[in-house]
């Protein structure tokens, strides 16, 4: 069905980069321009309070790709259902995105970001809009994120390595400054919300005890770093080495991160950088999605660090 390269995928990435530039501009003006900071006084499908910048970012990405002819269906964290591009029903690609990850950090000027995942449309002629979005991570053709921090950085993979581009405000373009990024097999950081410690399984508690050096000696001890913005924590560990965890717990048995537009795209990135991503037992990208906003536990980082976490969970909690 898609035998010949047309340049469409490259153009989709350009469209996302354009949206990232626009969102970056809003982030830079937050607190100066009206109607950027603060709550939008609405909740999304997750039951989370939307921030004004959540809404702005969501609309910006939709407008950047909706009428290009390249996307047939979109799906966003901020929208209940898939969004068919009615003017482009035959577009070759499906775009899923978290328009503004870490939005609870907006008002305190911490790093936030955009995460995106791109699939080819299903080849089934009877596929619905939802069918196009419910594809496993192994079907991704490109994925990445844009982080809005001390600089604006776009990191992406199209299956041939991971490349990082920094927005140069003097020319208004992303410049390739980190080609072929590789993650260390074992890093010096671990990132997890330890306030949930009492609700974790024994396995995850044992993992953190080892990573803190409380048991097992210094062999697996690491420094704790947790921002509370998935993109920011992931980006630091990608460049500096480490492991990020968001386990399920007694309050949220499946964790809080979404499979299709958070876990899967970052799993594609980390694997292309030489790392691993799992739910603690199973490779993230092998999971067959059943719901658009499906949640999943996430362990992601260097291969040795993720293997250590998986081994400890199985040894402590068993195979179930």
QUIRARA-V896629 format. One record per backbone hydrogen bond with DSSP energy under -1.0 kcal/mol. CO is the residue of the C=O (numbers start at 0). NH is the residue of the N-H. If there is no record, write none. Layout:
co: (CO/CO)
nh: (NH/NH)
This chain:
co: (6/7/8/9/10/11/12/13/14/15/16/17/18/19/20/21/22/23/24/26/28/28/37/41/43/47/49/50/51/52/53/54/55/56/57/58/59/60/61/64/69/71/72/73/74/75/82/83/84/87/91/92/93/94/95/96/97/100/101/102/104/104/105/111/112/113/114/115/116/117/117/118/123/127/129/132/135/136/141/142/143/144/145/146/147/150/151/152/153/154/155/156/161/162/163/163/164/165/167/167/167/172/174/177/184/187/188/189/190/191/192/193/195/196/198/200/201/202/203/204/205/206/207/208/208/210/222/228/229/230/231/232/233/234/235/236/240/241/242/243/245/251/251/256/257/257/258/261/262/263/264/265/266/267/268/269/270/272/275/276/277/281/282/283/284/290/293/297/298/299/300/301/302/303/304/305/306/307/308/309/310/311/312/313)
nh: (10/11/12/13/14/15/16/17/18/19/20/21/22/23/24/25/26/27/28/29/31/32/51/49/46/43/39/54/55/56/57/58/59/60/61/62/63/64/65/67/92/84/94/82/96/78/73/85/87/90/120/71/118/74/116/76/114/112/104/105/107/109/108/147/100/145/97/143/95/140/141/93/126/131/133/134/138/139/117/156/115/154/113/152/111/148/166/146/164/144/162/142/180/155/176/177/153/174/170/171/172/167/165/163/304/222/242/224/244/193/195/196/198/199/249/204/205/206/207/208/209/210/211/213/214/221/189/232/233/234/235/236/237/238/239/240/188/301/190/299/297/248/254/295/261/262/263/265/266/267/268/269/270/271/272/274/273/182/300/283/298/278/285/286/137/293/258/245/277/243/275/305/306/307/308/309/310/311/312/313/314/315/316/317)
